[in-house]
Amino acid sequence: MSTPEELALATRVLAEHDLIGMYGHVSVLPDPGAQEYLLSPGAGFRKQDCGPRDVVSLRFDDEFRPGLPLELYMHSETHRRHPEVRALVHTHAPALTELSLYADVPGDAMLLHAAFWPEEVPVYELPRLVVRRDQAQGLVDVVGTSSVTLLRWHGAVVTGRSLSEAVFRTIYAEKNARLLLDGLRGTGKRVALPSGAEREDIAEQIITDRMLGLHWGYEAAADAARDRGEDR
């Protein structure tokens, strides 16, 4: 049975690998029959500082409130529909995010430790943050139980049958994505965001005053930690 201590550790490990930070979060279903899941803190929280008290326990029907990840529904709906997916990581890791821009994503595993990489990588196409339950349900339709799913222009979702597997997969999915990008740069076709009014609408939906405030607070906390010599 997974504990808040284990999820806090997973959060710190992913942060140390630059896989989550200002954005990104991880959850775990303590056991397959559980009606509650554990979730890391939301945007603005320095994930390197995550401790057991920062981990929240939520029921599947709980709604968003300030302090929680804005995209929490991807966790609740995945664990609700697929209890065999015990852990889920949402990452904005650089290589995985860049890979999400390509029209054709390779299904090649370039490392022994990335043998879990899907031969057909699912891609979620909605140009929005997944902030509503119906959007999350649509995402789960795409993800299923796939180990790695890319979110177009956004990042990736990585799943595991255990918390340790999800963390391992996230680390090596990013490594595999870097190697795939080496072969795609200059040859692969990228997919750009829509233009015109649709792009303006996307910007208004995502780059809100709340998000700017969270980002500013996150960077200020990081700056204070550097001054204290806490960053490793």
C-alpha positions as CSV (number, residue, x, y, z in Angstrom):
1,M,0.0,0.0,0.0
2,S,1.4,3.4,-1.1
3,T,1.8,6.1,1.6
4,P,2.0,9.9,1.6
5,E,5.7,9.5,2.5
6,E,6.3,7.5,-0.7
7,L,4.4,9.9,-2.9
8,A,6.3,12.8,-1.4
9,L,9.6,11.0,-2.2
10,A,8.4,10.3,-5.7
11,T,7.5,14.0,-6.1
12,R,11.0,15.1,-4.9
13,V,12.7,12.6,-7.2
14,L,10.8,13.8,-10.3
15,A,11.7,17.4,-9.4
16,E,15.4,16.5,-9.0
17,H,15.3,15.1,-12.5
18,D,13.6,18.3,-13.8
19,L,10.5,16.3,-14.8
20,I,8.1,18.3,-12.7
21,G,8.5,21.7,-11.1
22,M,6.3,24.8,-11.5
23,Y,4.0,22.5,-13.5
24,G,3.5,18.8,-13.3
25,H,2.1,16.4,-10.7
26,V,2.0,12.8,-9.6
27,S,-0.7,10.6,-8.0
28,V,-1.0,7.1,-6.7
29,L,-3.9,4.9,-5.9
30,P,-3.0,3.3,-2.5
31,D,-4.5,-0.1,-3.5
32,P,-6.6,-1.3,-6.4
33,G,-9.8,-1.2,-4.4
34,A,-9.3,2.3,-2.9
35,Q,-11.9,5.0,-3.3
36,E,-9.4,7.7,-2.6
37,Y,-6.1,8.6,-4.3
38,L,-3.0,10.5,-3.1
39,L,-1.9,13.6,-5.1
40,S,1.1,15.9,-5.0
41,P,0.7,19.7,-4.6
42,G,-0.3,22.0,-7.5
43,A,1.3,24.7,-9.5
44,G,3.4,27.2,-7.5
45,F,4.6,24.7,-5.0
46,R,8.3,23.8,-5.1
47,K,8.1,20.1,-5.7
48,Q,11.7,19.7,-4.3
49,D,10.3,20.6,-0.9
50,C,7.4,18.1,-0.9
51,G,6.8,16.3,2.3
52,P,4.1,13.9,3.5
53,R,2.0,16.8,4.9
54,D,1.9,18.4,1.5
55,V,0.3,15.3,-0.1
56,V,-3.5,15.4,-0.3
57,S,-6.0,12.5,-0.3
58,L,-9.0,13.0,-2.5
59,R,-12.0,11.0,-3.5
60,F,-12.8,10.5,-7.2
61,D,-15.7,13.0,-7.1
62,D,-13.8,15.8,-5.2
63,E,-13.6,19.0,-7.2
64,F,-10.8,21.4,-7.8
65,R,-9.9,24.0,-5.1
66,P,-7.0,26.4,-4.9
67,G,-3.8,24.6,-3.9
68,L,-4.6,21.5,-5.9
69,P,-3.3,20.8,-9.4
70,L,-5.5,22.5,-11.9
71,E,-5.5,19.3,-14.0
72,L,-6.4,17.0,-11.1
73,Y,-9.3,15.4,-13.0
74,M,-6.8,13.4,-15.2
75,H,-5.8,11.6,-12.0
76,S,-9.3,11.0,-10.6
77,E,-10.7,9.8,-13.8
78,T,-7.8,7.5,-14.6
79,H,-7.8,5.9,-11.2
80,R,-11.6,5.6,-11.3
81,R,-11.8,3.8,-14.7
82,H,-8.5,2.0,-14.6
83,P,-7.6,1.0,-11.0
84,E,-4.8,-1.2,-12.4
85,V,-3.1,2.1,-13.2
86,R,-1.8,2.7,-9.7
87,A,0.3,5.8,-10.5
88,L,0.1,8.6,-13.0
89,V,2.7,11.4,-13.7
90,H,1.8,14.5,-15.7
91,T,5.1,16.1,-16.9
92,H,6.1,19.0,-19.0
93,A,9.6,17.6,-19.5
94,P,11.4,19.3,-22.4
95,A,12.0,16.4,-24.7
96,L,8.6,14.8,-24.3
97,T,6.9,18.2,-24.8
98,E,8.9,18.8,-28.0
99,L,8.1,15.4,-29.2
100,S,4.4,16.2,-28.8
101,L,4.8,18.8,-31.6
102,Y,5.6,16.2,-34.3
103,A,2.8,14.9,-36.6
104,D,4.3,11.4,-36.6
105,V,5.7,10.2,-33.2
106,P,8.1,7.3,-33.5
107,G,7.3,4.2,-31.6
108,D,10.9,3.2,-31.3
109,A,12.5,2.2,-28.0
110,M,16.1,3.4,-28.2
111,L,17.2,2.1,-24.7
112,L,16.8,-1.2,-22.9
113,H,15.3,0.7,-20.0
114,A,12.8,2.3,-22.3
115,A,11.4,-1.0,-23.6
116,F,8.0,0.1,-22.2
117,W,7.8,2.8,-24.9
118,P,4.6,2.2,-27.0
119,E,4.9,1.1,-30.5
120,E,2.0,3.4,-31.3
121,V,2.3,6.4,-29.1
122,P,-1.2,7.9,-28.2
123,V,-1.5,11.7,-28.7
124,Y,-4.2,13.8,-27.0
125,E,-5.0,16.6,-29.5
126,L,-7.1,19.1,-27.5
127,P,-5.2,22.5,-27.4
128,R,-6.3,23.2,-23.8
129,L,-5.3,22.3,-20.3
130,V,-7.3,19.4,-19.0
131,V,-9.3,21.4,-16.4
132,R,-12.7,19.8,-16.6
133,R,-13.9,16.4,-15.8
134,D,-15.3,15.7,-19.3
135,Q,-12.0,16.7,-20.8
136,A,-10.2,14.3,-18.4
137,Q,-12.6,11.6,-19.4
138,G,-11.7,12.3,-23.1
139,L,-8.1,12.1,-22.2
140,V,-8.6,8.7,-20.4
141,D,-10.2,7.5,-23.6
142,V,-7.0,8.2,-25.4
143,V,-4.6,7.0,-22.7
144,G,-6.3,3.8,-21.7
145,T,-3.5,2.0,-19.9
146,S,-0.7,3.1,-22.2
147,S,2.6,3.7,-20.5
148,V,3.2,7.0,-22.3
149,T,0.7,9.4,-23.9
150,L,1.7,12.7,-25.4
151,L,-0.5,15.9,-25.0
152,R,-0.1,18.0,-28.1
153,W,1.7,21.3,-27.4
154,H,1.6,20.5,-23.7
155,G,3.6,17.6,-22.3
156,A,2.9,13.9,-21.5
157,V,1.2,11.5,-19.2
158,V,3.1,8.5,-17.9
159,T,1.4,5.7,-16.1
160,G,2.6,2.7,-14.0
161,R,1.3,-0.3,-12.2
162,S,3.1,1.0,-9.2
163,L,4.5,4.4,-8.0
164,S,8.1,3.2,-8.5
165,E,7.3,2.0,-12.1
166,A,5.7,5.4,-13.0
167,V,8.7,7.3,-11.7
168,F,11.1,4.9,-13.5
169,R,9.1,5.2,-16.8
170,T,9.0,9.0,-16.6
171,I,12.7,9.3,-16.2
172,Y,13.4,6.9,-19.1
173,A,10.6,8.2,-21.3
174,E,12.3,11.6,-21.3
175,K,15.7,10.0,-22.1
176,N,14.1,8.0,-25.0
177,A,12.4,11.1,-26.3
178,R,15.7,13.0,-26.4
179,L,17.2,10.2,-28.6
180,L,14.1,10.2,-30.9
181,L,14.3,13.9,-31.3
182,D,17.9,13.6,-32.5
183,G,16.5,11.7,-35.5
184,L,13.5,13.9,-36.1
185,R,15.0,17.4,-36.0
186,G,15.3,18.8,-39.5
187,T,13.2,16.0,-41.0
188,G,10.0,15.5,-39.0
189,K,6.9,17.6,-39.6
190,R,5.8,19.6,-36.6
191,V,2.2,20.6,-35.8
192,A,1.7,24.3,-34.8
193,L,-1.0,25.7,-32.6
194,P,-4.0,27.1,-34.4
195,S,-3.8,30.7,-35.5
196,G,-6.0,33.7,-35.4
197,A,-8.9,33.9,-33.0
198,E,-8.5,30.3,-31.8
199,R,-5.0,31.0,-30.7
200,E,-6.1,34.2,-28.9
201,D,-8.8,32.1,-27.1
202,I,-6.2,29.5,-26.1
203,A,-4.0,32.2,-24.7
204,E,-6.8,33.7,-22.7
205,Q,-7.8,30.4,-21.3
206,I,-4.3,29.4,-20.2
207,I,-2.2,32.5,-19.5
208,T,-4.5,33.9,-16.8
209,D,-3.8,36.3,-13.9
210,R,-3.9,33.4,-11.6
211,M,-1.3,31.5,-13.6
212,L,0.9,34.5,-13.8
213,G,0.7,34.9,-10.0
214,L,1.5,31.3,-9.4
215,H,4.5,31.5,-11.7
216,W,5.8,34.6,-10.0
217,G,5.4,33.0,-6.6
218,Y,7.2,29.9,-7.7
219,E,10.1,31.8,-9.2
220,A,10.3,33.9,-6.0
221,A,10.4,30.8,-3.8
222,A,13.1,29.3,-6.0
223,D,15.2,32.5,-5.8
224,A,14.9,32.5,-2.0
225,A,16.0,28.9,-1.9
226,R,19.0,29.7,-4.0
227,D,19.9,32.6,-1.7
228,R,19.8,30.1,1.3
229,G,22.0,27.7,-0.6
230,E,19.2,25.0,-0.6
231,D,19.2,24.1,-4.3
232,R,21.2,20.9,-4.9
